[in-house]
């Protein structure tokens, strides 16, 4: 694994508030990495330091084995969460302008602009003023400008948060293609996007790395069996479920009969049991359901998701 970016002890303080508290991680060349965390965790501050828009309070970054320097910004393409544009420009003019700022010749910038506007799906609007673009079109234009100089690292802050479902799906498909060509780092609140796209995840909480690693390794090491139970909504069934959960709660993980369960939660009328041993827990649950003649709408066995792990890590 070749490291494209190594972050060592990176920290940023604003007065007495330490937004990022000395984090370490490595981004490998050719990998797609998700930076995850709740609001206020330090994701945007971290991204702004990596892109050179903020000066770190302490720590260092190494790009391709070299200590951080101004010229490393030329290796990075950046799409902020809410990109700003000159609305009087056309889309084509803006991407050419971005290319020229990155040092491309006029001819190369124009060719790259044509290629990228077509690739992000807005070539038909290339000669329209940006002020007439929809939010989704502006996000695509922002992606085109971030790619115009063929960066080694594409950095995006919540790249699909402002898009409708169709636009979101199209941009995600584009990112799936791009990750084959360049290294990608993006922050997101949507855990499903990270599972779908990424090789690695970095979860931060209160300005510190809470968990990081290859997504497949994290999933295998931390996932737990889950039993989901949905019962018919009648007074007897609901009374039984409440009683059953009350009996489980005091003894979670203690090795008794109810120690079959690690956690239990109610979500949208569905009881979710995180279990230690799925066959024994299912047997115990089915015996109770049969004895009390509870009408079951759904009983499903699965595993905890990245979202379950994320919630456990950031609320610990």
N, C-alpha and C positions, 0 to 999 in steps of 0.2 A: 504494500500500500504506500503510494507516494503522497506526502502531505502537501497540499496546496496552501493551506492556511493553518498556522498554529497560534492559538491565543493562550497567553500565559499570564495569570494573575491580573487580568484586565478589570479595572475598577473605574467608576465615575461617581463623583460626589457633586451635589448642587448645594453649596452651603454646608449645613449640618446633615443633610439627607444624602445617604449613600444609596444611589439608585442601582448600581452594579457593584457587587462586593467581592471582587477578586475571583473571576471565573477562568477556568482552563478548559479548552477543547481543541480538537483537531478536525479539520475538514479535508478529506482525501480527494485527490484529483478524480474527476469523473463521477463523484457521488452527488446524490440529491439529499439535502439535509433539512429537516424541519426544526425550527426553533419554537418551542411550545411553552406556554405559561399563561397564568391568568392576567387580567388587566393590572398594570402596575408592577409586574414581575421584573421588568427591565429589558424586555425584548427589543423595543424600539431604540432604547439608549444603546444597547449592544450593537445593533445594526448600524446606527449612526456613527459609532466609533469605528467599526470595521470599514465603513465607506469613507472615512476621513472627514465627515461632517461635524464630528465632535472630537475634541482632544481628550484622551483618557487622563484620569487623575494619576493612575499608576498602571504598571503592567506593560506588556509589549505584545506585538503581533509580528509574525514572520510569514511573508509570502514567498513561497517557493524557496525556502531556506534562508532568505535574507531578512534582516531586521527591517522594521517598518520605515518607509521613506515616502516622500511626496509622490514619486513616480509610480508607486504601487497603485495609486488611484486609477491609473490608466488600465490596470488589469481588471477593473471592476465595472460591471453594469448595474445600475441601481434604479429600482422602481419603488418609490415611496407609496404609502397607503393612499394618500390623496395627492396625486401628481398635479403640478401647476403648469399652465401653458400660456402662451401668447395667443389669445383668442382671435386676433386679427390675422394670424398666419394660417396658411393651409396645412393640412397634415403632411404633405410632401415637403413643404418649406421647413417645417419644424424638424423633421427627421434629418434633412440635409444640414440644417443649422447645427443640430446635435453632433452630426458626424464631423463637421468642420471644426467644432469646439474640441473634438477628440483628436484632431490632427490629420484627418483624412483630406485628400485632395478633393476639389469640387466634383470631378468626374466620378471618383470612387464613392463619395458620399451620395451622389445622385443615384448611382447604380444600387448601392446598398439600401437606400430609401425605397426604391421601387420594389426590390426583392422582399424587404421586410413588411412593407404595407400590404403586399399581396399575401405574405405568409400569415400575418395576424388577422387577415380577413377584412381589411378596410380599404383595399385598393380602389374600389369604386368611389370612395369619398376622399381620395388623395388630393383633389383640387378644391375641396370645400373648406371653408374657414372652420377652424377648430371650435369656435363659439357655437356652431350649429351641431356639434357632435353630442351624442348621448353619453351618459356616464360610462357605459360599457365600451363605447368606441374610444373614449379618452383613455381608458385603462389599456386597451390594445395599443393605442398610439404610444403610451408610456412604455409599454413593453418593447415596441419597435425601437424607440430611442435608446433604451437600455442595452439593446443588442447591436446597435449600429457599428460599433468599433470591434465587434467580435471578442468580447471580454473573456478572460479565463474564469471569472467567477461572476455569476448573475445573482444579485442580492435583491430580494423583494420583501416588502413589509405588508402583510395581509393582502396579497395580490388579487383575491377574488371576493373580498368582503363587500364591495359595493355593487356587485353584479347580480342580475336576475338569474334564475336557475339555468336558463338556456345559455346565457353568456358565461356563467360560471363553468358549465360543463365544457364549452368550447375552449375556454382559456386553459382549463386543466388538461385537455387533450393536447393543446399546444405545448404546455409545460412537459408533458410526457415525452414529446418529441425532442424538446430542447435538452432534456437531461441526458440524452444520448450524445450530445455534442459539446456540452460545457458543464462545469460544476455549478450546482444550484444551492443556494441557501435562502429559505423563506420562512417568515413567521406566519403563524395562523392560529385561529381559535377553533378551526374545524378539524377535529381529530380524524375524521374519516378521510379528509384530503391527505393528511400525513401518512396514514396507513396505505392509501392507494398509490401514492407517488414516491415515497421516500425510501432511501437505503438506511439512513440513520436519523435518530431524533436526539435533541437536546432539550430537556425539560428544566426550566428555571423557575425558582420561587424565591421571592424576597431578595432578588439580585444575586442569587447563588444557584449553581448547578445542582439540581436535586436528583437527576438521573440522566444518563446519556449512554449511547451505544447503538449498535446495529439493531434495526427494528425487529428483525426476525429473532435475534438473540434475546432481546428484551421481552418480546412476546412469549417466547418459549420458557424463559426463566421465571416470569412473573404471572403468567396467565393461570387462572384457577377455574375448576369446573363450576358451572352455574346451572341451577334448576329454576326455571321460570314457571310460575303457577298462576293461572287465571281461573277464577271460579264464577259461577253464576251469581248474580246479585240478588240474593234473598237473605232474609234476616238470619236464618239459621247458619248458612254458609259463612256470612260475614262475621257472625259471632264466633264461629269456630276458628276462622283464620286469625282473628284478633287474639283469641286465647292461645292458639298454637304459637304465634309469634312472641307473645308475652312469656311463654314457657321457655322459648329458645334464647331470648335476649340475655338473661342473667348468666347463662352458662356457655356463651360462645367460645369455642376453642378450648374447653376445659377437659375434654376427654371422657365425659359422661355420655349418656345416650344422645343428649343434645349437643355434645361436643363434635358431632358429625358436621356441624355447621360453623363456618367462620364469620359469616355476616348475613344479615337479612335486611332487605329494604323493600319499601312499597313505591312503585313508580307507575303512575297512570293506571292504577287499579290492578297492577301485576306485582305479585310477590316474587322477589329475586333472592334466591338462597345461594350464597357462595359456600361451597362445601369442601370438606377435606377428602372424603371418599364417596364418589358419586353413586356407586351401586348401593351402599349401605344407607345413604341419605335418601335415595329414591325409594328404597324398600320401606324405610321408616315413614316417609311421607305418604306412600300409597296405603300402608296399613291404617294410618290415621284417617285418610280420606274414605276408605272403605268402611271402617268402623262407624264413622259419623255420618255415612251416606251423603257425602258432599258432592254436589254436581259440579263437574270440572269442565270448563270451556277449553282450556289449553294447558298441557303439561309438556314442557320442552327442555331438553338437555343441550347445553352449549358451553362456551368458555367465555371468560371475561375478555373484554376488548381493550384496546389501547386507551379508550376514553375512561374505562373503569380504573385502569392503572393511573392515568393522569389525575383523576379526581382523588385517588388515594394518596398520590405523591404530593399534590399541591395543597391538600387539606391536612396533612400529617402534622 
